[in-house]
């Protein structure tokens, strides 16, 4: 041993530049260890290179100190960890005909004059779960045990509390009108809404009543009136504000995207990164590999996409930077779908494909994706877009076929409301 170090005190041996052991000489109950002391063990004792042109591995042991930030290696002669093979995923210039470009959407613009509507086919449901707001609880004053800890054991009466009294004093219609007023204030404050508050309120109340009747999933012993307690109240307002749209059938201009101004459209030509995940060579992709985040599903989906006769090009959405913004629980998030596909159609159609297992936010993400494709398609500058979910790989061909026969109209370039 050439150097002995204790926390707070440094006692050096013959050569402080070659530290092999760091030993704590005092009781040490914290994870905090002086950075300068541990740094002594980072100095090499030998700078000669081996046959591979690299330094030999050296280890400084930290003993007697519960320090978990720096890993402890018990045996310096043990076999090194296996090397993980990494793959360079990048665009191949010779496959430029498979390039896929996509817009970067950061928000949406609405110009509502009179009428609003809700996309009833895609609006997420709202479950009322007793585990989030218990309908009844038992309470008791805490006692102090002999060791000084708080405990439920000991004298004191056990009291019960429930929502039954609160529910009995509220009428569902009054609560609906209350949340309708909150929703009206929230929506009128948004840019692009020119509908007078009293006109908007009269439209929102029937929408609320239908949503509560058809889309709220009550799990007993929860009650539908629990919807007007936090956090359900805030979630309901957020959910409806995000899914209300201009009523195009009544002559309103469709919602259009607000594109990022600091960056232009994204492209597969920009992809270049390294990964240790499993990869698969593909033909109809601008990239050399399709990266798999699952054991089988995405590999199988890549095969169906690569061999389908209606697919002109596709790309796995890894390192691509393609994201769909969505609001959940008061915060903005990015939804990263699995694949972007260009189909052999005229005019050009792109399909966003999601291979989905269980996801508690599936409905929220699907609604955000549907909003994205509707707005981009209405804008027209990036062609027509569709979205589909395959709950198992064998459903991928069906998702492609459905997108091929879709007759959703596309606006002409420059005919939509300007992005501001």
C-alpha positions in Angstrom: 0.0 0.0 0.0 1.5 3.3 -1.1 -1.1 5.7 0.1 -3.7 5.7 3.0 -6.5 8.2 2.8 -9.2 8.9 5.5 -12.1 11.2 5.0 -11.1 14.7 6.0 -7.5 13.8 6.5 -4.8 12.9 3.9 -1.8 10.9 5.0 0.5 10.2 2.0 3.2 7.5 1.6 6.2 7.5 -0.5 4.6 8.4 -3.8 1.3 10.2 -3.8 1.0 10.0 -7.6 0.5 6.2 -7.5 -2.5 5.6 -5.2 -3.7 2.0 -5.1 -6.0 2.0 -2.0 -8.3 4.5 -0.4 -9.2 3.5 3.2 -11.7 5.3 5.4 -10.2 5.5 8.9 -13.2 7.0 10.6 -16.9 5.9 10.8 -18.6 7.1 7.7 -22.4 6.9 7.4 -23.0 9.2 4.4 -22.6 8.7 0.7 -20.7 12.0 0.5 -17.0 11.5 -0.1 -14.6 14.3 -1.0 -14.1 14.4 -4.7 -10.4 15.4 -4.3 -9.7 12.3 -2.2 -11.4 9.9 -4.6 -9.7 11.6 -7.5 -6.3 10.5 -6.1 -7.2 7.0 -7.2 -7.8 8.1 -10.8 -4.1 8.8 -11.4 -2.3 6.1 -13.4 0.8 4.3 -12.1 1.9 3.1 -15.5 1.7 4.9 -18.9 3.1 2.1 -21.0 0.8 0.8 -23.8 0.2 -2.8 -24.6 0.3 -4.6 -27.9 -3.1 -3.1 -28.8 -1.8 0.4 -28.3 -3.9 0.9 -25.2 -3.2 1.4 -21.5 -3.5 -1.6 -19.2 -6.5 -1.5 -16.8 -5.7 -0.2 -13.3 -7.9 -0.3 -10.2 -7.8 1.7 -7.0 -9.8 0.1 -4.2 -12.0 2.2 -1.9 -12.4 0.3 1.4 -14.3 1.0 4.6 -16.5 3.7 3.0 -20.1 3.2 1.8 -19.6 5.0 -1.4 -21.8 3.7 -4.2 -21.1 6.3 -7.0 -17.8 4.7 -7.9 -18.2 1.0 -8.6 -16.0 -1.4 -6.6 -14.1 -4.0 -8.4 -13.2 -6.9 -6.1 -10.8 -8.8 -8.4 -8.7 -6.8 -10.9 -7.8 -10.0 -12.6 -11.4 -11.0 -13.4 -12.5 -11.2 -17.0 -13.6 -7.8 -18.5 -17.3 -7.3 -19.3 -18.3 -8.5 -22.7 -18.1 -5.9 -25.4 -21.5 -4.8 -26.8 -21.7 -4.6 -30.6 -22.9 -1.2 -31.8 -24.4 -0.4 -35.2 -24.2 2.8 -37.1 -27.6 3.7 -38.3 -27.5 6.3 -41.1 -29.0 7.4 -44.4 -27.6 5.7 -47.5 -27.1 8.1 -50.4 -27.7 5.4 -53.0 -31.2 4.9 -51.5 -32.3 8.5 -51.8 -35.5 7.5 -53.6 -36.7 6.2 -50.2 -36.3 9.5 -48.4 -39.2 10.6 -46.2 -39.8 14.2 -45.1 -42.2 15.3 -42.4 -43.3 18.6 -40.8 -42.3 19.6 -37.3 -45.6 20.6 -35.6 -45.4 22.5 -32.3 -49.1 23.5 -32.0 -52.3 24.3 -33.8 -54.2 27.3 -35.0 -58.0 27.7 -35.0 -60.1 30.4 -36.4 -63.6 29.8 -35.0 -66.4 32.2 -35.8 -69.6 30.4 -34.8 -69.6 26.7 -34.4 -67.5 24.1 -32.6 -67.8 20.3 -32.4 -66.1 17.3 -30.8 -64.5 14.4 -32.7 -66.7 11.7 -31.0 -65.0 8.8 -32.7 -61.5 9.7 -31.3 -62.0 11.7 -28.1 -60.5 9.7 -25.2 -62.7 8.2 -22.5 -62.3 9.3 -18.8 -62.4 6.4 -16.2 -63.5 7.2 -12.7 -61.5 4.8 -10.6 -62.1 4.4 -6.8 -58.3 4.0 -6.3 -57.8 7.6 -7.3 -60.5 9.2 -5.2 -61.5 6.7 -2.5 -65.3 7.1 -1.8 -64.7 6.4 1.9 -61.7 6.4 4.3 -61.0 5.7 7.9 -59.1 8.2 10.0 -57.5 8.1 13.5 -55.2 10.3 15.4 -51.6 9.1 15.5 -49.9 8.0 18.7 -46.2 8.0 19.6 -44.6 4.6 20.3 -41.9 3.9 22.9 -39.3 4.4 20.1 -40.6 7.9 19.3 -42.3 6.8 16.0 -45.8 7.7 14.9 -48.2 4.7 15.1 -51.9 3.9 14.6 -51.7 1.7 17.7 -52.9 3.2 20.9 -55.8 5.1 22.3 -58.1 7.1 20.0 -61.3 6.6 18.1 -61.4 5.4 14.5 -63.5 7.8 12.4 -65.0 7.2 9.0 -65.5 9.7 6.2 -67.2 9.2 2.8 -68.4 11.2 -0.2 -72.0 10.2 0.3 -73.0 13.5 2.0 -71.2 15.6 -0.7 -72.9 13.7 -3.5 -76.3 14.0 -2.0 -76.0 17.8 -1.9 -75.0 18.2 -5.5 -77.2 18.0 -8.6 -75.5 16.7 -11.8 -77.1 19.4 -14.0 -75.8 22.2 -11.7 -72.3 20.6 -11.8 -72.5 20.3 -15.6 -73.3 24.0 -15.9 -70.5 24.9 -13.6 -67.9 23.0 -15.6 -69.4 24.4 -18.8 -68.6 27.9 -17.5 -65.1 26.9 -16.7 -64.6 25.4 -20.1 -66.1 28.5 -21.8 -63.6 30.8 -20.1 -60.7 28.5 -20.9 -61.7 28.2 -24.6 -62.5 31.9 -25.2 -59.1 32.9 -23.8 -57.4 31.0 -26.6 -56.2 32.8 -29.7 -58.4 32.4 -32.7 -61.7 31.9 -30.9 -64.1 34.7 -32.0 -67.3 33.0 -30.7 -69.0 35.1 -28.0 -69.0 33.5 -24.6 -72.8 33.1 -24.4 -73.0 31.5 -27.8 -70.1 29.1 -26.9 -71.6 28.2 -23.6 -74.9 27.1 -25.3 -72.9 24.8 -27.5 -70.6 23.4 -24.8 -73.4 22.3 -22.4 -74.9 19.7 -24.7 -71.4 18.5 -25.6 -70.6 18.1 -21.9 -73.8 16.2 -21.2 -73.2 13.8 -24.1 -69.6 13.3 -23.1 -70.6 12.5 -19.5 -73.3 10.1 -20.8 -71.2 8.3 -23.4 -67.5 8.7 -22.5 -67.2 8.7 -18.7 -66.5 5.2 -17.4 -67.7 4.9 -13.8 -66.2 2.0 -11.8 -68.3 1.4 -8.7 -68.2 2.4 -5.9 -67.2 5.6 -7.7 -70.0 7.9 -8.8 -70.5 10.1 -11.8 -70.5 13.2 -9.5 -66.9 12.4 -8.5 -66.1 13.8 -12.0 -66.4 17.3 -10.5 -63.6 16.7 -7.9 -59.9 17.0 -8.5 -58.1 15.6 -10.4 -61.0 14.5 -12.6 -62.3 18.1 -12.9 -59.0 19.4 -14.4 -58.6 16.3 -16.6 -62.1 16.8 -18.1 -61.5 20.5 -18.9 -58.1 19.7 -20.4 -59.4 16.8 -22.4 -62.3 18.7 -23.9 -60.3 21.8 -24.7 -57.7 19.7 -26.5 -60.3 17.9 -28.6 -62.8 20.6 -29.5 -62.6 21.5 -33.2 -64.1 24.0 -35.6 -67.3 22.6 -37.1 -66.1 22.3 -40.7 -69.5 20.9 -41.7 -71.1 24.2 -40.7 -68.6 26.2 -42.8 -65.8 26.8 -40.3 -62.2 26.8 -41.5 -60.4 23.6 -40.4 -57.7 23.6 -37.7 -54.2 23.9 -39.2 -50.8 23.2 -37.7 -48.3 25.7 -36.4 -44.9 24.6 -37.6 -41.6 25.1 -35.8 -39.9 28.3 -37.0 -36.4 27.6 -35.9 -36.1 24.3 -37.8 -37.4 23.2 -41.2 -39.1 19.9 -42.0 -37.4 16.7 -40.8 -35.9 14.2 -43.2 -34.5 10.7 -43.1 -31.4 12.2 -44.8 -30.5 13.7 -41.4 -30.4 10.4 -39.5 -27.0 9.3 -38.1 -26.5 7.6 -34.7 -25.1 4.6 -33.0 -27.1 1.9 -31.2 -26.6 -1.4 -29.4 -30.2 -2.5 -30.0 -31.0 -5.2 -32.5 -31.2 -4.0 -36.1 -32.6 -5.4 -39.3 -31.5 -4.7 -42.8 -34.4 -3.4 -44.9 -34.9 -2.6 -48.6 -37.6 0.2 -48.8 -35.9 2.5 -46.4 -33.5 5.4 -46.8 -31.6 4.1 -43.8 -29.4 1.1 -43.7 -31.1 -0.5 -40.7 -34.5 -0.6 -39.0 -33.9 -0.5 -35.2 -36.0 -2.8 -33.0 -37.2 -1.7 -29.5 -39.0 -5.0 -28.9 -38.0 -8.6 -29.2 -40.3 -9.6 -32.1 -43.1 -7.1 -32.8 -41.2 -4.4 -34.6 -39.1 -6.8 -36.5 -42.2 -8.5 -37.8 -43.8 -5.1 -38.6 -40.7 -4.0 -40.5 -41.0 -7.2 -42.6 -44.7 -6.5 -43.5 -43.9 -2.9 -44.4 -40.9 -3.8 -46.4 -42.7 -6.4 -48.5 -46.1 -4.8 -48.9 -46.8 -3.8 -52.6 -48.5 -0.5 -51.6 -45.5 0.8 -49.6 -43.2 3.1 -51.5 -40.9 3.8 -48.5 -40.8 3.5 -44.7 -38.6 4.3 -41.8 -38.5 3.2 -38.2 -38.9 6.3 -36.0 -35.7 6.0 -34.1 -33.2 8.8 -34.2 -35.5 10.5 -36.7 -36.8 13.3 -34.5 -40.5 12.8 -35.5 -42.8 13.5 -32.5 -46.4 14.4 -32.0 -47.1 16.9 -29.2 -49.9 16.2 -26.7 -51.1 17.6 -23.4 -51.6 15.3 -20.4 -52.1 16.2 -16.7 -51.2 19.8 -17.4 -47.9 19.2 -19.1 -46.8 18.9 -22.7 -45.4 15.6 -23.9 -44.0 14.1 -27.1 -45.6 11.0 -28.6 -43.1 9.0 -30.6 -45.0 6.6 -33.0 -43.2 3.5 -34.4 -43.1 4.0 -38.2 -43.6 6.5 -40.9 -44.7 5.1 -44.3 -45.0 6.7 -47.7 -47.6 4.9 -49.8 -47.9 4.5 -53.6 -50.8 7.0 -54.0 -51.6 10.1 -56.0 -51.6 12.6 -54.4 -48.8 11.5 -52.1 -50.0 9.9 -48.8 -48.1 9.2 -45.6 -49.2 6.7 -43.0 -48.1 6.8 -39.3 -48.1 3.2 -38.0 -48.1 2.4 -34.3 -47.6 -1.2 -33.1 -49.3 -1.1 -29.7 -49.4 -3.4 -26.8 -50.9 -2.2 -23.5 -50.5 1.5 -22.9 -52.7 3.4 -20.3 -52.4 6.6 -22.5 -53.3 4.8 -25.7 -56.5 6.9 -26.2 -54.8 10.2 -25.4 -51.9 9.5 -27.8 -54.2 8.2 -30.6 -56.4 11.4 -30.2 -53.2 13.5 -30.5 -52.1 11.6 -33.6 -55.5 12.0 -35.2 -55.4 15.7 -34.5 -51.9 15.9 -36.0 -52.8 14.1 -39.3 -56.1 16.0 -39.7 -54.4 19.4 -39.3 -51.4 18.6 -41.6 -53.8 17.2 -44.2 -56.0 20.2 -44.0 -53.0 22.5 -44.5 -52.0 20.6 -47.6 -48.4 21.5 -47.9 -47.1 18.1 -46.9 -49.7 16.0 -48.7 -52.2 13.7 -47.1 -51.5 11.9 -43.8 -53.2 9.0 -42.1 -52.8 7.2 -38.7 -53.3 3.6 -37.9 -52.7 1.2 -34.9 -51.7 -2.4 -35.3 -52.2 -4.3 -32.0 -50.2 -7.2 -33.4 -47.8 -7.4 -36.4 -50.2 -9.4 -38.6 -52.6 -6.4 -38.6 -50.0 -4.1 -40.3 -51.1 -5.1 -43.9 -54.7 -4.3 -42.9 -53.7 -0.8 -41.6 -52.0 -0.1 -44.9 -55.0 -1.3 -46.9 -57.3 0.9 -44.9 -55.1 4.0 -45.5 -55.1 3.2 -49.3 -58.8 3.4 -49.6 -59.4 6.4 -47.3 -61.2 9.1 -49.2 -60.5 11.9 -46.7 -60.2 15.2 -48.7 -56.9 17.2 -48.8 -56.8 21.0 -49.1 -54.8 22.7 -51.8 -51.5 24.2 -51.0 -51.9 27.7 -49.7 -55.7 27.5 -49.2 -55.6 27.1 -45.5 -55.5 29.6 -42.7 -52.0 31.1 -42.4 -49.8 29.8 -39.6 -49.2 32.6 -37.1 
